[in-house]
Amino acid sequence: MTEEISFSRSKFLQLSFKLVLGLAGILGLGGLVRYFSHQPAGQTPTIYDLGLAADFPASGELVRLDIPAIIYKTKDGFQAYSLVCTHLGCTVEEDGENFRCPCHGSQFDHDGRVLKGPATEKLPTLSVTVSENGSLILNTGGGGK
Amino acid sequence: MGSRLRIFLIIPAVLILVGGLVLFSGTVSATSPSQQNLLTTPIYDRPGPVPTVYPPSQADNGAQVYWGMCQDCHGDQGQGLDAEWRSTFAPVIRDCWGSGCHGEDAPENSFILPEAGAPALAVPGALPQFSTAFELGSYIHQNMPFSPTGSLTEDQAWELTAYILYLNHKGSPELTLSGTNSAAIQVHQEVKLPGLELPGILLLSLFLIIAAGYIGQLSRQPAAESSRGNFYHHLHPATVPEAQSKFSFTLGAGGLAVFFSLVLLITGALEMYYYLPTPSGAAESIQVLTNIIPYGNLIRNLHYWSAQLLVVTIMVHLVRIILTGAYAPPRRLNFLLGLILLVLILLLDFTGYVLRWDEGIRWALVVGTNLLKTIPGIGEGLYRFVIGGPEPDAPTLIRFYAWHIFGLTLAVTGITAWHIFRVRRDGGISAPPAVRGEKINRIPRSELLKKEVLAMIIAGVILLLLSVLVPAPIDQPLVENGAQVGDSRAPWFFLWIQETLQYGDPFFWGVVLPLGAVILLGLLPYILPNAKKEEWGRWLPSGNRLGQIIGITIIAIIFLLTLLGWLR
């Protein structure tokens, strides 16, 4: 009789021990998640001043690898494409008239359309405007690097 | 027996759990209490002084200083010396340069104001050259007001910094800016404080309870399975002589040293995720860890305090070994291993201390490394090897970092394992030898475990209390030519060397003497009579009396010198 009682008591203790252990573990893990959840502030710039529109290279083409983007001067004005491969983010290289991604071989034509995969989307078009004082302003719209 | 152990674990576990829950819920509702005050800080009209608010926040005090010293040039809203602001001036002085006040023809008691005027402080894009509040505050302290430069006290500089952050809607009334936290605050970003820090008790509950639970689990394994392998069972044989497990004999020092080492490994690994080992980033990243990261402060304090307690525990352990003559053969080798661990752990403490890379470590680093130079012959080479160049710089930091987290840690981990492995090999902790015909009292593994867990929990609670109540030291980031700012005192575990260095030749007093003391300790079991076997397992045996006197004299001198340096 006494044996039976002590058995259930020890079972109960064992269970509560496991329960407390589990709960403490979950709370502690919550603390760890909180510790690692810190997100450093800051963001990549989205607006770039490219200099005076009048000083645009005579070749009609400007590559800015820091953005990275390519800007063309056409009859209708300025046009810009992001050089970030839409596949996994490498910077594409000029390959004659086209662009080629050195990482996985995606190819894009002069207007950013996909010629060859694995990329499936065209290179994003970026907005270029001329400001009041004649500077070229490129806006990546937050879709940069 | 097993269920008793569990009762004994459940009680503290429940307490910690409940305490943690209460504190955890506290975080969620913790909003800034003095926000109200800050928002009602009045925006004043120019002629009148700033009305005071009570209790004033740091930014409120800054508003007073600003009104008195800054606003004539920088504008009442931080808009800078623009035409609109000048239009509020009396007509004769509206043109600062042309009116004979601050132009080329400025009178002697005035000053020439640059053509550009005073920059705006609180318009979009203002203060582009500053990244952290520390940079802004240091600049203000050194360069403002424009004339006479440098007339601000350090407190005023921080008050103004807080007020400028407030004008830019970036400040936090909960944080009183100073050199030791402002590097964590970005001028151009919203301040996000982690809220209440105390729920970090939860984190400790994780360490304590999982460790206890794990050990408990191990102790329940059937004996058959355990007869082979397992390092835990090597250290915890099925039964041990009761004499080897008495706190009054062991002081629990060896086991606690292992416990503190484990806490150091865990908290150190966590710190590594946020620490930046670069001269410009190190102190800043520690300020971020301390002020911004949830539980960061607690983890840093736990790391700091377990390191300090480890040194104390090791010294207690050493005193115990000497005063019980426990280093007699066959334990001579293990005694040497222990002394090597002591030296390595002091080096770990020192390298960890230097990793702060703030004004507090400037002179300790210079003195500690210059001591190496005094060693004849190899000194210069050793110096360059340690600091990685002709003078302390980025390579020094990265080398100390590598030694701290890798080289020394690896060595200490390996030798610690060897050290505790040897304990069992040498027949367990030194104990009275078996007497023919008498039965030795033995206790089962679970009893030993219970004692260990008890010691661990007590040590854990002390560690946690220290960590919550006493913050680890921190100073402002290293600045160029900051010679007067630095703390010239050695870290406490090297205060005794700092004391002896005052007596003369640095090579003798700073290198030969401390090393000689350690070597002399190491030689005790080899050159002096040892405790006789029948004296083992008790305090102050007569066999190694001379060894006790020499050993304790050395340790007492170190202790006294440390105390002297501490009181200085």
Chai-1 contact restraints between the chains, C-beta under 6 A:
chainA,res_idxA,chainB,res_idxB,connection_type,confidence,min_distance_angstrom,max_distance_angstrom,comment,restraint_id
A,S10,B,S3,contact,1.0,0.0,6.0,A-B,restraint_1
A,L13,B,S3,contact,1.0,0.0,6.0,A-B,restraint_2
A,L13,B,R6,contact,1.0,0.0,6.0,A-B,restraint_3
A,S16,B,I10,contact,1.0,0.0,6.0,A-B,restraint_4
A,F17,B,R6,contact,1.0,0.0,6.0,A-B,restraint_5
A,F17,B,I10,contact,1.0,0.0,6.0,A-B,restraint_6
A,V20,B,I10,contact,1.0,0.0,6.0,A-B,restraint_7
A,V20,B,A13,contact,1.0,0.0,6.0,A-B,restraint_8
A,L21,B,I209,contact,1.0,0.0,6.0,A-B,restraint_9
A,L21,B,G213,contact,1.0,0.0,6.0,A-B,restraint_10
A,A24,B,L17,contact,1.0,0.0,6.0,A-B,restraint_11
A,A24,B,S205,contact,1.0,0.0,6.0,A-B,restraint_12
A,A24,B,I209,contact,1.0,0.0,6.0,A-B,restraint_13
A,L27,B,G20,contact,1.0,0.0,6.0,A-B,restraint_14
A,L27,B,L202,contact,1.0,0.0,6.0,A-B,restraint_15
A,G28,B,L202,contact,1.0,0.0,6.0,A-B,restraint_16
A,G28,B,L203,contact,1.0,0.0,6.0,A-B,restraint_17
A,G28,B,L206,contact,1.0,0.0,6.0,A-B,restraint_18
A,G31,B,L202,contact,1.0,0.0,6.0,A-B,restraint_19
A,G31,B,L203,contact,1.0,0.0,6.0,A-B,restraint_20
A,G31,B,Y295,contact,1.0,0.0,6.0,A-B,restraint_21
A,R34,B,P294,contact,1.0,0.0,6.0,A-B,restraint_22
A,Y35,B,P294,contact,1.0,0.0,6.0,A-B,restraint_23
A,Y35,B,Y295,contact,1.0,0.0,6.0,A-B,restraint_24
A,H38,B,I293,contact,1.0,0.0,6.0,A-B,restraint_25
A,A41,B,Q189,contact,1.0,0.0,6.0,A-B,restraint_26
